[in-house]
Amino acid sequence: MSATNDLADALARDTIEAMAETGDDQLVAEVARVIGATSTTTQEAFLTAARVRMAEQRGRAFLEARIREIRTGSARTEAPQDSGND
């Protein structure tokens, strides 16, 4: 990874943790606006890292729930519909 991507990924990780702690679901967008005022390249790297990390968290939570259902024989949770986002 480049320095830009490394820094953006670290900031995305910290922002997502702060978002979970505070419940502020607009924090990623707000940090992105602050970054974008100085560097659109860093802003894009940050937004990509944040999307990838949040998608991974959502996918992992779904997988863990599905595995629990299989092991316990509970009702199957349906996967969310594809939103068309990357």
N, CA, C and O atoms as a CHARMM CRD file, in Angstrom:
* protein
*
  344
    1    1 MET  N      0.84100  -1.19700   0.00000 PROA 1      0.00000
    2    1 MET  CA     0.00000   0.00000   0.00000 PROA 1      0.00000
    3    1 MET  C      0.87400   1.24400   0.00000 PROA 1      0.00000
    4    1 MET  O      1.99600   1.24400   0.50800 PROA 1      0.00000
    5    2 SER  N      0.33700   2.28400  -0.57400 PROA 2      0.00000
    6    2 SER  CA     1.03900   3.56300  -0.54100 PROA 2      0.00000
    7    2 SER  C      0.83100   4.23500   0.81200 PROA 2      0.00000
    8    2 SER  O     -0.03100   3.83900   1.59700 PROA 2      0.00000
    9    3 ALA  N      1.63000   5.24500   1.05900 PROA 3      0.00000
   10    3 ALA  CA     1.47700   5.99000   2.31600 PROA 3      0.00000
   11    3 ALA  C      0.07800   6.57500   2.41900 PROA 3      0.00000
   12    3 ALA  O     -0.52400   6.57000   3.49200 PROA 3      0.00000
   13    4 THR  N     -0.44100   7.08000   1.30400 PROA 4      0.00000
   14    4 THR  CA    -1.79700   7.64800   1.30300 PROA 4      0.00000
   15    4 THR  C     -2.81700   6.60000   1.71100 PROA 4      0.00000
   16    4 THR  O     -3.66700   6.84900   2.56600 PROA 4      0.00000
   17    5 ASN  N     -2.73200   5.42800   1.09600 PROA 5      0.00000
   18    5 ASN  CA    -3.68400   4.36200   1.41900 PROA 5      0.00000
   19    5 ASN  C     -3.52800   3.88200   2.85600 PROA 5      0.00000
   20    5 ASN  O     -4.51900   3.62600   3.53900 PROA 5      0.00000
   21    6 ASP  N     -2.29000   3.76100   3.31300 PROA 6      0.00000
   22    6 ASP  CA    -2.05000   3.33100   4.69800 PROA 6      0.00000
   23    6 ASP  C     -2.65500   4.31800   5.69400 PROA 6      0.00000
   24    6 ASP  O     -3.33900   3.92300   6.63800 PROA 6      0.00000
   25    7 LEU  N     -2.39500   5.60100   5.47000 PROA 7      0.00000
   26    7 LEU  CA    -2.92800   6.62900   6.37200 PROA 7      0.00000
   27    7 LEU  C     -4.45100   6.68800   6.31100 PROA 7      0.00000
   28    7 LEU  O     -5.11700   6.80000   7.34000 PROA 7      0.00000
   29    8 ALA  N     -4.99600   6.61300   5.09700 PROA 8      0.00000
   30    8 ALA  CA    -6.44900   6.66400   4.93000 PROA 8      0.00000
   31    8 ALA  C     -7.11700   5.46000   5.58300 PROA 8      0.00000
   32    8 ALA  O     -8.17600   5.59100   6.19600 PROA 8      0.00000
   33    9 ASP  N     -6.50300   4.28900   5.45300 PROA 9      0.00000
   34    9 ASP  CA    -7.06300   3.08400   6.06100 PROA 9      0.00000
   35    9 ASP  C     -7.03200   3.17600   7.58200 PROA 9      0.00000
   36    9 ASP  O     -7.99900   2.80100   8.24600 PROA 9      0.00000
   37   10 ALA  N     -5.94000   3.66700   8.13300 PROA 10     0.00000
   38   10 ALA  CA    -5.85100   3.81900   9.59200 PROA 10     0.00000
   39   10 ALA  C     -6.90000   4.80500  10.09200 PROA 10     0.00000
   40   10 ALA  O     -7.53500   4.57300  11.12100 PROA 10     0.00000
   41   11 LEU  N     -7.08100   5.89900   9.37000 PROA 11     0.00000
   42   11 LEU  CA    -8.08900   6.88300   9.76200 PROA 11     0.00000
   43   11 LEU  C     -9.49200   6.29800   9.62600 PROA 11     0.00000
   44   11 LEU  O    -10.35300   6.55300  10.46800 PROA 11     0.00000
   45   12 ALA  N     -9.72800   5.51800   8.57600 PROA 12     0.00000
   46   12 ALA  CA   -11.03600   4.87600   8.39900 PROA 12     0.00000
   47   12 ALA  C    -11.32000   3.92400   9.55400 PROA 12     0.00000
   48   12 ALA  O    -12.42600   3.91500  10.09500 PROA 12     0.00000
   49   13 ARG  N    -10.33600   3.13300   9.92800 PROA 13     0.00000
   50   13 ARG  CA   -10.49900   2.19300  11.05000 PROA 13     0.00000
   51   13 ARG  C    -10.84800   2.95000  12.33200 PROA 13     0.00000
   52   13 ARG  O    -11.77100   2.56900  13.05300 PROA 13     0.00000
   53   14 ASP  N    -10.10900   4.01800  12.61000 PROA 14     0.00000
   54   14 ASP  CA   -10.35700   4.80100  13.82300 PROA 14     0.00000
   55   14 ASP  C    -11.72000   5.48800  13.77800 PROA 14     0.00000
   56   14 ASP  O    -12.41000   5.57500  14.79400 PROA 14     0.00000
   57   15 THR  N    -12.10200   5.97100  12.60800 PROA 15     0.00000
   58   15 THR  CA   -13.38900   6.65800  12.45700 PROA 15     0.00000
   59   15 THR  C    -14.54600   5.69100  12.65700 PROA 15     0.00000
   60   15 THR  O    -15.53800   6.03500  13.29900 PROA 15     0.00000
   61   16 ILE  N    -14.43000   4.49400  12.11700 PROA 16     0.00000
   62   16 ILE  CA   -15.48400   3.48800  12.27900 PROA 16     0.00000
   63   16 ILE  C    -15.60400   3.08300  13.74700 PROA 16     0.00000
   64   16 ILE  O    -16.71200   2.90000  14.25100 PROA 16     0.00000
   65   17 GLU  N    -14.47800   2.94300  14.43000 PROA 17     0.00000
   66   17 GLU  CA   -14.51400   2.63400  15.86600 PROA 17     0.00000
   67   17 GLU  C    -15.20000   3.75700  16.63800 PROA 17     0.00000
   68   17 GLU  O    -16.01800   3.49800  17.52000 PROA 17     0.00000
   69   18 ALA  N    -14.86600   5.00600  16.30600 PROA 18     0.00000
   70   18 ALA  CA   -15.49600   6.15200  16.97300 PROA 18     0.00000
   71   18 ALA  C    -16.98400   6.21300  16.64600 PROA 18     0.00000
   72   18 ALA  O    -17.79600   6.56700  17.50000 PROA 18     0.00000
   73   19 MET  N    -17.33900   5.87100  15.41800 PROA 19     0.00000
   74   19 MET  CA   -18.73800   5.86400  15.00600 PROA 19     0.00000
   75   19 MET  C    -19.52500   4.83700  15.82700 PROA 19     0.00000
   76   19 MET  O    -20.64400   5.11000  16.25900 PROA 19     0.00000
   77   20 ALA  N    -18.94000   3.66800  16.03700 PROA 20     0.00000
   78   20 ALA  CA   -19.59900   2.63200  16.83800 PROA 20     0.00000
   79   20 ALA  C    -19.72800   3.06800  18.29000 PROA 20     0.00000
   80   20 ALA  O    -20.73900   2.79700  18.93900 PROA 20     0.00000
   81   21 GLU  N    -18.71400   3.73400  18.79100 PROA 21     0.00000
   82   21 GLU  CA   -18.71800   4.17200  20.18900 PROA 21     0.00000
   83   21 GLU  C    -19.71300   5.30200  20.43400 PROA 21     0.00000
   84   21 GLU  O    -20.39100   5.32600  21.46100 PROA 21     0.00000
   85   22 THR  N    -19.79900   6.23400  19.49200 PROA 22     0.00000
   86   22 THR  CA   -20.63100   7.42700  19.68800 PROA 22     0.00000
   87   22 THR  C    -22.03400   7.29700  19.11300 PROA 22     0.00000
   88   22 THR  O    -22.93700   8.03900  19.50200 PROA 22     0.00000
   89   23 GLY  N    -22.22400   6.34900  18.17900 PROA 23     0.00000
   90   23 GLY  CA   -23.51700   6.22700  17.51000 PROA 23     0.00000
   91   23 GLY  C    -23.72800   7.27300  16.42600 PROA 23     0.00000
   92   23 GLY  O    -24.83100   7.39500  15.89400 PROA 23     0.00000
   93   24 ASP  N    -22.69400   8.02500  16.09500 PROA 24     0.00000
   94   24 ASP  CA   -22.78500   9.07800  15.07900 PROA 24     0.00000
   95   24 ASP  C    -22.56200   8.47100  13.70100 PROA 24     0.00000
   96   24 ASP  O    -21.42100   8.28800  13.27700 PROA 24     0.00000
   97   25 ASP  N    -23.65900   8.15700  12.99500 PROA 25     0.00000
   98   25 ASP  CA   -23.53600   7.49600  11.70200 PROA 25     0.00000
   99   25 ASP  C    -23.12000   8.44100  10.57400 PROA 25     0.00000
  100   25 ASP  O    -22.97300   8.00500   9.43300 PROA 25     0.00000
  101   26 GLN  N    -22.93200   9.70000  10.86900 PROA 26     0.00000
  102   26 GLN  CA   -22.47200  10.66900   9.87000 PROA 26     0.00000
  103   26 GLN  C    -20.97500  10.96400   9.98800 PROA 26     0.00000
  104   26 GLN  O    -20.43800  11.77000   9.22900 PROA 26     0.00000
  105   27 LEU  N    -20.31400  10.32100  10.92600 PROA 27     0.00000
  106   27 LEU  CA   -18.91500  10.63700  11.20100 PROA 27     0.00000
  107   27 LEU  C    -18.00700  10.38300   9.99700 PROA 27     0.00000
  108   27 LEU  O    -17.11900  11.18900   9.72000 PROA 27     0.00000
  109   28 VAL  N    -18.21200   9.29000   9.28600 PROA 28     0.00000
  110   28 VAL  CA   -17.38700   9.00700   8.10300 PROA 28     0.00000
  111   28 VAL  C    -17.54600  10.12700   7.08000 PROA 28     0.00000
  112   28 VAL  O    -16.55500  10.60500   6.52800 PROA 28     0.00000
  113   29 ALA  N    -18.77400  10.54600   6.82600 PROA 29     0.00000
  114   29 ALA  CA   -19.01400  11.61400   5.85200 PROA 29     0.00000
  115   29 ALA  C    -18.38300  12.92600   6.30300 PROA 29     0.00000
  116   29 ALA  O    -17.82700  13.66100   5.48700 PROA 29     0.00000
  117   30 GLU  N    -18.46600  13.21800   7.58600 PROA 30     0.00000
  118   30 GLU  CA   -17.89400  14.46500   8.10400 PROA 30     0.00000
  119   30 GLU  C    -16.37200  14.46600   7.99700 PROA 30     0.00000
  120   30 GLU  O    -15.77700  15.46000   7.58100 PROA 30     0.00000
  121   31 VAL  N    -15.74500  13.35900   8.36900 PROA 31     0.00000
  122   31 VAL  CA   -14.28700  13.26100   8.25700 PROA 31     0.00000
  123   31 VAL  C    -13.88500  13.35300   6.78400 PROA 31     0.00000
  124   31 VAL  O    -12.89100  13.99900   6.45200 PROA 31     0.00000
  125   32 ALA  N    -14.64700  12.71600   5.90900 PROA 32     0.00000
  126   32 ALA  CA   -14.34500  12.77700   4.47100 PROA 32     0.00000
  127   32 ALA  C    -14.39000  14.21200   3.95500 PROA 32     0.00000
  128   32 ALA  O    -13.55000  14.60600   3.14700 PROA 32     0.00000
  129   33 ARG  N    -15.36400  14.99400   4.41600 PROA 33     0.00000
  130   33 ARG  CA   -15.43800  16.40000   3.99600 PROA 33     0.00000
  131   33 ARG  C    -14.21700  17.18000   4.45700 PROA 33     0.00000
  132   33 ARG  O    -13.67200  17.99100   3.70800 PROA 33     0.00000
  133   34 VAL  N    -13.78900  16.93400   5.68400 PROA 34     0.00000
  134   34 VAL  CA   -12.60400  17.62300   6.21100 PROA 34     0.00000
  135   34 VAL  C    -11.37300  17.26100   5.37500 PROA 34     0.00000
  136   34 VAL  O    -10.59700  18.13700   4.99400 PROA 34     0.00000
  137   35 ILE  N    -11.20200  15.98200   5.09700 PROA 35     0.00000
  138   35 ILE  CA   -10.06200  15.53200   4.29300 PROA 35     0.00000
  139   35 ILE  C    -10.12800  16.11700   2.88700 PROA 35     0.00000
  140   35 ILE  O     -9.12400  16.58600   2.35200 PROA 35     0.00000
  141   36 GLY  N    -11.31400  16.08600   2.29800 PROA 36     0.00000
  142   36 GLY  CA   -11.49000  16.54200   0.92100 PROA 36     0.00000
  143   36 GLY  C    -11.14400  18.00100   0.71100 PROA 36     0.00000
  144   36 GLY  O    -10.80100  18.40500  -0.40000 PROA 36     0.00000
  145   37 ALA  N    -11.22900  18.79000   1.75900 PROA 37     0.00000
  146   37 ALA  CA   -10.87400  20.20700   1.64200 PROA 37     0.00000
  147   37 ALA  C     -9.38800  20.38100   1.36000 PROA 37     0.00000
  148   37 ALA  O     -8.97200  21.41600   0.83900 PROA 37     0.00000
  149   38 THR  N     -8.58900  19.38000   1.69900 PROA 38     0.00000
  150   38 THR  CA    -7.14700  19.45700   1.50600 PROA 38     0.00000
  151   38 THR  C     -6.65100  18.51800   0.41500 PROA 38     0.00000
  152   38 THR  O     -5.78300  18.88300  -0.37800 PROA 38     0.00000
  153   39 SER  N     -7.20300  17.30600   0.37500 PROA 39     0.00000
  154   39 SER  CA    -6.70100  16.30400  -0.56500 PROA 39     0.00000
  155   39 SER  C     -7.82100  15.37900  -1.01500 PROA 39     0.00000
  156   39 SER  O     -8.28400  14.53200  -0.25200 PROA 39     0.00000
  157   40 THR  N     -8.25400  15.55000  -2.26500 PROA 40     0.00000
  158   40 THR  CA    -9.29800  14.66000  -2.78400 PROA 40     0.00000
  159   40 THR  C     -8.76800  13.23600  -2.95600 PROA 40     0.00000
  160   40 THR  O     -9.53200  12.27600  -2.85900 PROA 40     0.00000
  161   41 THR  N     -7.47900  13.09600  -3.20700 PROA 41     0.00000
  162   41 THR  CA    -6.88500  11.75900  -3.32400 PROA 41     0.00000
  163   41 THR  C     -6.99900  11.01200  -2.00100 PROA 41     0.00000
  164   41 THR  O     -7.38900   9.84400  -1.97400 PROA 41     0.00000
  165   42 THR  N     -6.66300  11.67800  -0.91900 PROA 42     0.00000
  166   42 THR  CA    -6.77400  11.05800   0.40300 PROA 42     0.00000
  167   42 THR  C     -8.23300  10.81700   0.75600 PROA 42     0.00000
  168   42 THR  O     -8.56400   9.80100   1.36600 PROA 42     0.00000
  169   43 GLN  N     -9.10200  11.74000   0.38000 PROA 43     0.00000
  170   43 GLN  CA   -10.53100  11.57500   0.64000 PROA 43     0.00000
  171   43 GLN  C    -11.05800  10.30900  -0.03100 PROA 43     0.00000
  172   43 GLN  O    -11.77400   9.52800   0.59500 PROA 43     0.00000
  173   44 GLU  N    -10.70800  10.10200  -1.29800 PROA 44     0.00000
  174   44 GLU  CA   -11.16200   8.90000  -2.01200 PROA 44     0.00000
  175   44 GLU  C    -10.60800   7.63300  -1.37300 PROA 44     0.00000
  176   44 GLU  O    -11.32200   6.63900  -1.24000 PROA 44     0.00000
  177   45 ALA  N     -9.33800   7.66500  -0.97700 PROA 45     0.00000
  178   45 ALA  CA    -8.74200   6.49700  -0.31900 PROA 45     0.00000
  179   45 ALA  C     -9.43500   6.21600   1.01100 PROA 45     0.00000
  180   45 ALA  O     -9.68700   5.06100   1.35300 PROA 45     0.00000
  181   46 PHE  N     -9.74200   7.27000   1.75500 PROA 46     0.00000
  182   46 PHE  CA   -10.43700   7.13000   3.03700 PROA 46     0.00000
  183   46 PHE  C    -11.82900   6.53700   2.83600 PROA 46     0.00000
  184   46 PHE  O    -12.21200   5.59400   3.53000 PROA 46     0.00000
  185   47 LEU  N    -12.58700   7.08700   1.88600 PROA 47     0.00000
  186   47 LEU  CA   -13.94700   6.59000   1.64400 PROA 47     0.00000
  187   47 LEU  C    -13.93400   5.13900   1.18100 PROA 47     0.00000
  188   47 LEU  O    -14.78100   4.34600   1.59400 PROA 47     0.00000
  189   48 THR  N    -12.98100   4.78900   0.32800 PROA 48     0.00000
  190   48 THR  CA   -12.86900   3.40200  -0.11900 PROA 48     0.00000
  191   48 THR  C    -12.56000   2.48500   1.05700 PROA 48     0.00000
  192   48 THR  O    -13.18800   1.43800   1.21500 PROA 48     0.00000
  193   49 ALA  N    -11.59700   2.87400   1.87700 PROA 49     0.00000
  194   49 ALA  CA   -11.23700   2.05800   3.04100 PROA 49     0.00000
  195   49 ALA  C    -12.41700   1.92100   3.99800 PROA 49     0.00000
  196   49 ALA  O    -12.66400   0.83800   4.52700 PROA 49     0.00000
  197   50 ALA  N    -13.14100   3.00500   4.22100 PROA 50     0.00000
  198   50 ALA  CA   -14.29100   2.95900   5.12800 PROA 50     0.00000
  199   50 ALA  C    -15.37000   2.03100   4.57800 PROA 50     0.00000
  200   50 ALA  O    -15.92900   1.22000   5.31700 PROA 50     0.00000
  201   51 ARG  N    -15.66700   2.14600   3.27800 PROA 51     0.00000
  202   51 ARG  CA   -16.68800   1.27100   2.67500 PROA 51     0.00000
  203   51 ARG  C    -16.27900  -0.18900   2.76900 PROA 51     0.00000
  204   51 ARG  O    -17.09300  -1.04400   3.12000 PROA 51     0.00000
  205   52 VAL  N    -15.02300  -0.47800   2.45600 PROA 52     0.00000
  206   52 VAL  CA   -14.53600  -1.86100   2.50200 PROA 52     0.00000
  207   52 VAL  C    -14.62000  -2.40700   3.92400 PROA 52     0.00000
  208   52 VAL  O    -15.07700  -3.53100   4.12800 PROA 52     0.00000
  209   53 ARG  N    -14.18800  -1.63300   4.89800 PROA 53     0.00000
  210   53 ARG  CA   -14.21700  -2.08700   6.29200 PROA 53     0.00000
  211   53 ARG  C    -15.65000  -2.28800   6.79200 PROA 53     0.00000
  212   53 ARG  O    -15.93500  -3.27400   7.47100 PROA 53     0.00000
  213   54 MET  N    -16.54900  -1.36300   6.46000 PROA 54     0.00000
  214   54 MET  CA   -17.94100  -1.50600   6.91100 PROA 54     0.00000
  215   54 MET  C    -18.62400  -2.67800   6.21100 PROA 54     0.00000
  216   54 MET  O    -19.42900  -3.38000   6.82400 PROA 54     0.00000
  217   55 ALA  N    -18.30900  -2.89500   4.93500 PROA 55     0.00000
  218   55 ALA  CA   -18.87200  -4.04100   4.22000 PROA 55     0.00000
  219   55 ALA  C    -18.36500  -5.34800   4.81900 PROA 55     0.00000
  220   55 ALA  O    -19.12500  -6.30500   4.96200 PROA 55     0.00000
  221   56 GLU  N    -17.08500  -5.38600   5.16700 PROA 56     0.00000
  222   56 GLU  CA   -16.52600  -6.59000   5.78000 PROA 56     0.00000
  223   56 GLU  C    -17.19200  -6.86900   7.12000 PROA 56     0.00000
  224   56 GLU  O    -17.49600  -8.02100   7.43000 PROA 56     0.00000
  225   57 GLN  N    -17.42200  -5.83400   7.91700 PROA 57     0.00000
  226   57 GLN  CA   -18.08300  -6.01000   9.21500 PROA 57     0.00000
  227   57 GLN  C    -19.49600  -6.54900   9.02500 PROA 57     0.00000
  228   57 GLN  O    -19.92700  -7.45400   9.73900 PROA 57     0.00000
  229   58 ARG  N    -20.20600  -5.98800   8.06300 PROA 58     0.00000
  230   58 ARG  CA   -21.57800  -6.43300   7.80300 PROA 58     0.00000
  231   58 ARG  C    -21.59200  -7.88000   7.30300 PROA 58     0.00000
  232   58 ARG  O    -22.40800  -8.68900   7.74300 PROA 58     0.00000
  233   59 GLY  N    -20.69000  -8.19300   6.39000 PROA 59     0.00000
  234   59 GLY  CA   -20.60500  -9.56000   5.87300 PROA 59     0.00000
  235   59 GLY  C    -20.23200 -10.56000   6.95000 PROA 59     0.00000
  236   59 GLY  O    -20.79300 -11.65500   7.01000 PROA 59     0.00000
  237   60 ARG  N    -19.28900 -10.18700   7.79800 PROA 60     0.00000
  238   60 ARG  CA   -18.86400 -11.07500   8.88400 PROA 60     0.00000
  239   60 ARG  C    -20.00000 -11.31000   9.87600 PROA 60     0.00000
  240   60 ARG  O    -20.20500 -12.43300  10.33500 PROA 60     0.00000
  241   61 ALA  N    -20.73900 -10.24900  10.20600 PROA 61     0.00000
  242   61 ALA  CA   -21.86900 -10.39100  11.13400 PROA 61     0.00000
  243   61 ALA  C    -22.92200 -11.33300  10.54700 PROA 61     0.00000
  244   61 ALA  O    -23.48100 -12.16900  11.25700 PROA 61     0.00000
  245   62 PHE  N    -23.18600 -11.19200   9.24400 PROA 62     0.00000
  246   62 PHE  CA   -24.15000 -12.07500   8.59400 PROA 62     0.00000
  247   62 PHE  C    -23.65700 -13.52300   8.62100 PROA 62     0.00000
  248   62 PHE  O    -24.41700 -14.43500   8.94700 PROA 62     0.00000
  249   63 LEU  N    -22.38800 -13.73000   8.27800 PROA 63     0.00000
  250   63 LEU  CA   -21.82600 -15.07800   8.27100 PROA 63     0.00000
  251   63 LEU  C    -21.89100 -15.71100   9.65700 PROA 63     0.00000
  252   63 LEU  O    -22.27400 -16.87300   9.79300 PROA 63     0.00000
  253   64 GLU  N    -21.52200 -14.95800  10.67600 PROA 64     0.00000
  254   64 GLU  CA   -21.56800 -15.48700  12.04100 PROA 64     0.00000
  255   64 GLU  C    -22.99300 -15.83900  12.45400 PROA 64     0.00000
  256   64 GLU  O    -23.21500 -16.85500  13.11300 PROA 64     0.00000
  257   65 ALA  N    -23.96300 -15.00100  12.07000 PROA 65     0.00000
  258   65 ALA  CA   -25.36800 -15.29500  12.37900 PROA 65     0.00000
  259   65 ALA  C    -25.82100 -16.55200  11.65400 PROA 65     0.00000
  260   65 ALA  O    -26.51200 -17.39000  12.23500 PROA 65     0.00000
  261   66 ARG  N    -25.43900 -16.68900  10.39200 PROA 66     0.00000
  262   66 ARG  CA   -25.83300 -17.86500   9.61600 PROA 66     0.00000
  263   66 ARG  C    -25.23000 -19.12400  10.21300 PROA 66     0.00000
  264   66 ARG  O    -25.91300 -20.14400  10.30600 PROA 66     0.00000
  265   67 ILE  N    -23.98100 -19.07900  10.61700 PROA 67     0.00000
  266   67 ILE  CA   -23.33500 -20.24800  11.22700 PROA 67     0.00000
  267   67 ILE  C    -24.03700 -20.62500  12.52900 PROA 67     0.00000
  268   67 ILE  O    -24.26500 -21.80500  12.79300 PROA 67     0.00000
  269   68 ARG  N    -24.38400 -19.61100  13.35300 PROA 68     0.00000
  270   68 ARG  CA   -25.12700 -19.89100  14.59300 PROA 68     0.00000
  271   68 ARG  C    -26.45800 -20.56900  14.27700 PROA 68     0.00000
  272   68 ARG  O    -26.85100 -21.51700  14.95800 PROA 68     0.00000
  273   69 GLU  N    -27.14700 -20.08900  13.25100 PROA 69     0.00000
  274   69 GLU  CA   -28.44100 -20.67600  12.87600 PROA 69     0.00000
  275   69 GLU  C    -28.28400 -22.13000  12.45200 PROA 69     0.00000
  276   69 GLU  O    -29.08700 -22.98400  12.82500 PROA 69     0.00000
  277   70 ILE  N    -27.25900 -22.40000  11.68100 PROA 70     0.00000
  278   70 ILE  CA   -27.02600 -23.76800  11.22300 PROA 70     0.00000
  279   70 ILE  C    -26.72900 -24.67600  12.41500 PROA 70     0.00000
  280   70 ILE  O    -27.24600 -25.79000  12.50000 PROA 70     0.00000
  281   71 ARG  N    -25.91000 -24.20000  13.31500 PROA 71     0.00000
  282   71 ARG  CA   -25.52200 -25.01400  14.47600 PROA 71     0.00000
  283   71 ARG  C    -26.68000 -25.24500  15.43800 PROA 71     0.00000
  284   71 ARG  O    -26.75900 -26.29800  16.07100 PROA 71     0.00000
  285   72 THR  N    -27.58300 -24.26700  15.55400 PROA 72     0.00000
  286   72 THR  CA   -28.68600 -24.40000  16.50500 PROA 72     0.00000
  287   72 THR  C    -29.98800 -24.84900  15.84800 PROA 72     0.00000
  288   72 THR  O    -30.95900 -25.15500  16.53900 PROA 72     0.00000
  289   73 GLY  N    -30.01100 -24.88900  14.52300 PROA 73     0.00000
  290   73 GLY  CA   -31.22400 -25.28500  13.81400 PROA 73     0.00000
  291   73 GLY  C    -32.30700 -24.22700  13.83300 PROA 73     0.00000
  292   73 GLY  O    -33.47900 -24.54500  13.62900 PROA 73     0.00000
  293   74 SER  N    -31.94100 -22.96300  14.07400 PROA 74     0.00000
  294   74 SER  CA   -32.94200 -21.89100  14.09700 PROA 74     0.00000
  295   74 SER  C    -33.30700 -21.44500  12.68900 PROA 74     0.00000
  296   74 SER  O    -32.71300 -21.87000  11.69800 PROA 74     0.00000
  297   75 ALA  N    -34.30400 -20.57400  12.64300 PROA 75     0.00000
  298   75 ALA  CA   -34.80000 -20.06000  11.36400 PROA 75     0.00000
  299   75 ALA  C    -33.68200 -19.33900  10.62000 PROA 75     0.00000
  300   75 ALA  O    -32.82600 -18.68100  11.21200 PROA 75     0.00000
  301   76 ARG  N    -33.72400 -19.48700   9.32800 PROA 76     0.00000
  302   76 ARG  CA   -32.68200 -18.92400   8.47500 PROA 76     0.00000
  303   76 ARG  C    -32.89200 -17.43100   8.25300 PROA 76     0.00000
  304   76 ARG  O    -33.98600 -16.99100   7.90100 PROA 76     0.00000
  305   77 THR  N    -31.83600 -16.66600   8.46300 PROA 77     0.00000
  306   77 THR  CA   -31.85100 -15.23700   8.17900 PROA 77     0.00000
  307   77 THR  C    -31.57700 -15.05000   6.69800 PROA 77     0.00000
  308   77 THR  O    -30.64600 -15.64100   6.15100 PROA 77     0.00000
  309   78 GLU  N    -32.38200 -14.23300   6.05700 PROA 78     0.00000
  310   78 GLU  CA   -32.16900 -13.96800   4.63800 PROA 78     0.00000
  311   78 GLU  C    -31.08500 -12.91500   4.45700 PROA 78     0.00000
  312   78 GLU  O    -30.98500 -11.96300   5.23200 PROA 78     0.00000
  313   79 ALA  N    -30.28600 -13.10300   3.43000 PROA 79     0.00000
  314   79 ALA  CA   -29.27000 -12.10100   3.09800 PROA 79     0.00000
  315   79 ALA  C    -29.96600 -10.85200   2.58500 PROA 79     0.00000
  316   79 ALA  O    -30.97700 -10.94600   1.88800 PROA 79     0.00000
  317   80 PRO  N    -29.43400  -9.67900   2.92300 PROA 80     0.00000
  318   80 PRO  CA   -30.02800  -8.44700   2.40400 PROA 80     0.00000
  319   80 PRO  C    -29.90400  -8.39900   0.88900 PROA 80     0.00000
  320   80 PRO  O    -28.99800  -8.99900   0.31100 PROA 80     0.00000
  321   81 GLN  N    -30.81100  -7.69000   0.26000 PROA 81     0.00000
  322   81 GLN  CA   -30.76600  -7.53400  -1.18800 PROA 81     0.00000
  323   81 GLN  C    -29.56300  -6.69900  -1.57900 PROA 81     0.00000
  324   81 GLN  O    -29.13100  -5.82300  -0.83000 PROA 81     0.00000
  325   82 ASP  N    -29.02400  -6.97600  -2.76000 PROA 82     0.00000
  326   82 ASP  CA   -27.88600  -6.21400  -3.28100 PROA 82     0.00000
  327   82 ASP  C    -28.32100  -4.78500  -3.53300 PROA 82     0.00000
  328   82 ASP  O    -29.30300  -4.53400  -4.23100 PROA 82     0.00000
  329   83 SER  N    -27.57500  -3.84500  -2.95300 PROA 83     0.00000
  330   83 SER  CA   -27.92100  -2.43200  -3.11100 PROA 83     0.00000
  331   83 SER  C    -27.32200  -1.84300  -4.36800 PROA 83     0.00000
  332   83 SER  O    -27.62300  -0.70100  -4.71800 PROA 83     0.00000
  333   84 GLY  N    -26.48100  -2.59600  -5.05600 PROA 84     0.00000
  334   84 GLY  CA   -25.86000  -2.09400  -6.26600 PROA 84     0.00000
  335   84 GLY  C    -24.60300  -1.29000  -6.01100 PROA 84     0.00000
  336   84 GLY  O    -23.98700  -0.79000  -6.95200 PROA 84     0.00000
  337   85 ASN  N    -24.20700  -1.15400  -4.73800 PROA 85     0.00000
  338   85 ASN  CA   -22.98000  -0.42600  -4.40700 PROA 85     0.00000
  339   85 ASN  C    -21.79600  -1.36600  -4.45600 PROA 85     0.00000
  340   85 ASN  O    -21.94800  -2.58600  -4.38100 PROA 85     0.00000
  341   86 ASP  N    -20.60600  -0.78100  -4.58300 PROA 86     0.00000
  342   86 ASP  CA   -19.38700  -1.59300  -4.58300 PROA 86     0.00000
  343   86 ASP  C    -19.00800  -1.97500  -3.19400 PROA 86     0.00000
  344   86 ASP  O    -18.00600  -2.66100  -2.99400 PROA 86     0.00000
